[in-house]
Amino acid sequence: MTDTLDATRTGGPVSPSRSALRPLGQDEVRFVGGFWAEKQELNASAVIDHCLTWMERIGWIGNFDRAADGSVAEHHDGIEFVDSEVYKLLEAMAWELGRTQDPALAETYRSLVERVAAAQEPDGYLHTSFGREGQRPRFSDLEWGHELYCFGHLFQAAVARVRTGHDDLIVDVARRLADHVYREFGPDGRDAICGHPEIEPALAELGRALSEPRYLDLARIFIERRGRKRLKTTLFQSSEYFLDDVPVRDADTLRGHAVRAEYLAAGAVDVAVEFGDDALLAAVKRQWAHTVASRTYLTGGVGSHHQNEEFGSDFELPPDRAYAETCAAIGSVMLSWRLLLQSGDAAYADVIERTLLNAVLVSPREDGRAFYYANTLHQRELGSVPAEDQLSERAEASLRAPWFEVSCCPTNVARTLASVASYVATASADGVQLHQFGDIDIETSVAGSPVRIQVRAPGYPFDGRVSVTVDAAEGIELSVRIPSWASGADVSLGGEPVLPKDGYVRVRRVFDPAVPLLLDFPMTPRLTYPDPRIDALRGTAAVERGPLVLCVESTDLPDGDHVDAVRLRSDTAPTATPAGAAAPVDLVSSASGGWPYGTAPHADPRTAAVVELRPYFQWANRGPSTMRVFIPLAGA
């Protein structure tokens, strides 16, 4: 076992053996300032430490110590899958170390890996809830035990370590565990699957990272086994909930438990790519398209059922009952990125931007020490302030909580923010493609020749001005995404306009590094109207500005008004503010008490006003408030 790897083994969270576009790793692309650099610094300075502190305090990390000394059967803290949160934290730490090489974090990481490794059993098995005397037998509860799910997150932690240039203890632990899983569930093992998909994309990436085809084979086996109704159902959890109702390649949309569905689809893309299975890849593209068209919130969030954390039916997208779990949004980014790599289609990059900026970033509080698990689009009552030192339930539509009994979202946010630069840009045989914006430095190679690109967008996503300079000895094709919301964008090079095609402007030439490509995206606030098939949203509109979904909070209303008193005027356009919009509205007052129905349309007394709309991801950072994204239209 060596400590470092050749640079050819480095990269990001996803590295397919074949793809239309090659993802760039942390050694090739990084945020050097601006919005995303601030979010990464928040993650490094607050989120990672917060996750570590909580899991130490409530015993989730201590489970590994007790597993190592043989006492965990007498005392295990947390539910069956808390091991996975430790692994997601290790993944976040590995990506962060690849970004900063912080010595204090490196020592914390090393110590935590050693504690995890000490709990591994001689045959490679590693789980703190199963298998020891006094515990349930290994793999005795594949529906709910989450053993394979936890293993998958350990594998992804190891992938992060490999892709940041190391082959050390966590990678050795993952190899031994993956070999154990192959023996148990491979071609000569038990015909079974996990109730929570996750191991599928994790095995695929581990196989890619370590050049081990057996792990890729096992990922394919798990994908092909699903949909045969092997998992035991209950009165409330059907085969659809487990994504075990139909084979992956036969499904037409994402359905069931939203996080499970996104993770499974991501693994299916990995398998399709590695085995040249065009039919499987086409099936996932079909499912993605249907889901985006009819089962996705304006923020990019998915999952409209609190019961079972599931997708609803087509156009069942009630804003006040949105579940839109943070982890499901992260799963959506994982899936869309894989499909972007295979197709180069700007639609996938559009969804990634929308989801990251709205459905993911709404989770962490501005200090990085409290989180939303579920993300409503309409808060009718003031949230309650959770205790900073107590576990919360899943805090569905209240204020952000410091930690949850099921706390999958904080660690998922941590690993996503630590690796977010990996979703920015790609390369191909003849060029570089820029999919997201910020203050970014790119150093890569095209056709063996070095290429340096500086992207400067210091005000993005609040300001739409972007400059891109290219320093390359040879001619390349530079492709820059024009977001779908940026109709009428002004793009020029050396004073000459450049026109977009298929969602990108493409310039092929020998670039002068003194002459930047200049982009000016319109940031005028715009009204967005829902599809009339979304029953819960008829007669409403939302306001967006650039890539950001805006919302109205009671904090910004006069005299303590409730957001449900706001009627958005469509006859006068909102105007831009530094971070959001000022919108002309009517404020209405309704009679209280009595029967809430009548024989004639209800007419409310109205007061004209202008209210501030702020980015949705910032809501509830100023204390309890009511909030809504979709606002009833005046006169509707």
C-alpha positions, 0 to 999 in steps of 0.5 A: 500500500502506497501513500500517494498516487500518480496524478492520472488517478486524480479527479472529481466525484465522477470519472467515467471511462468514456464520455462526451465530456471529461470532468475536471478534478480539483487539481484542474479547477477551483474557485478563487473568490466570490460566492462559491469560494465563500460557501466553500470557506463556510464549509471548511470553517464551520460545517465540517467541524459542526458535523464532527462535533455533533457526531462525537457528542452523541456517540455516532463516532464512538460506535466505531470505538465500541465495535473495535473493543467489543462493547457495541452490542451493549451500547449503540448510539443512533439508528442503523445507518449512522455509520454512513454519516461518518463516511460522508464526513470523511468524504467531505474532509478528503475533498477539502484536504484536496482543496486546501491541504490544511494540516490540522484537518489532515490530523483530524482526518487521519485520527477518524480514519484510524478509528473507523478502520479499527472496527473492521472485521477480519473478513472485511465486513464493517458495520456497527449495528450488525453481526456481533454477538448480541446484534442482529445477523449480518444482512438479516434486514436488507429492507431497512438495515442499510448495510450496503447503503453505508458501505456505499458511502464508505466507498465514496469516501475512499474514492475522494481520497484516491481522486485527491492523490492518496492510496492509504488506510481508508482506501485499504479499508474500502478494498477489503470491504468491497471484496467482502461484498463481492463475495457475498453478493456477486455472481456466486453469492446471494441474489439480493439488493439493498432497500436503499440504493447507494452502493451502485454508484459507489461501486462504479466509482470505486471500480473506476478509481482503483481499476477494479472491474469486479466492482463495476460488475457488481454495480451492474448486477445490483442494477439488473436485480432491482425491479424483481420485487425481492424486498419485503413490503409493508402496508405503507412501503410498497415495492415502488417505494424501494424502486423494486417494482419494475426493472430500471430500464423499463421505468418511464419516470423517477418515482418512490422515495426521492433520494433512493430514486436519484441515487439508483438512477445515478448508478444506472448511468454509471453502469450504462456507460461502463458496459456500453448499454445504450438502452439503459442510458436512454431509459435514465434520460427518459426518466430524467426528462419526465421528472423535470417536466412534471415532478420538479419544483421551481427550486429544482427540489423533488419529492412532494410527499412527506409520507415516505419522502416520495415523489408525488404524481405528475404535477402534484407539487403543492408548495406548502406541502413540499418535502423537497429533501436536501439529500434528494436535491443533491442526488439530482445534481449527481444524476444531472452531472452524469448525464451532462458528461455523456451528452453535453446537453445544456439542459442538464447544466441548467438543472444543476445550477438551479438545484445547487443555488436554490434547493441545496443552498437553502439547507445550511443556515448562514453560519453553517451550524444549522440545516433544513432537512425538508424545504417548503416553498410556503411557510404559513406559520412562524417557525419555532426556534430549535434548541442549539444543543438538542436533537430535532426531528426532521424539522419539516418547515420550521427553522433550521435545526443544528442536528437531527435524529436522522441527520443525512442532510448536513453531511451531504451538504458538507461533501457537496460543498467541498467538491462543488468545483468539480461540477463547473467545467469539462474538457474534450479532445479539442476544447473546454466547456464552462457550465457554471460561473464564479471566480474560477481558475482552470488549468488543464490540457487539451490535446496534450497542450496546457490551457489556462482559463480565468473566469471572473464573475465576482458578483454572480449569481446576483450580477450577470457580468462574466469575463473569460480569458484563455491562455493556450498556445494552440487553438481550442474551442471554448464553449460557455453555457448561456443559461436558459433564463438568460434570453438576450444575453450580450456576448462579445469577443474583441467587440464582435458579438458571439451568438449562442447555439444549443445553449452554449456560445462556442468560439474556436480559435487561438485566443489572445489572453489579453482579449476576454470573452465578455458575457452580460446576462440580464438580471431583470426580475421576471415573473414565472407562471406555473403549468396550469396542471399544477392545481395548487398553484393556479392563479399564482406567479413566482419571481426569479432574478437570474438563476435565483428563485425569490420569495417574500417573507413576513419579515419584509412586510409592513405592520406584521402582515402575513405573506398570505395577504400579498397579491402580486401585481402583474401589470407593473414589473418588479425592479432589481435590488442588489440581491433580489427584487422590489415587487409591486403588490396589493396587501389584502385583509380578510374577515376572520371567523365564520364559514370560509365559503360563500356564493360569490367571489370574495372581495378583499380590501386592498392596500398598494405597496412595494415589498422586497423579495429575497433569494429563497436560499436565504429565507429564515436567516433573520428569525421566524417568519412566514414565507412563500415563493408562489404569490397569488396574482392580484385580480386572479 
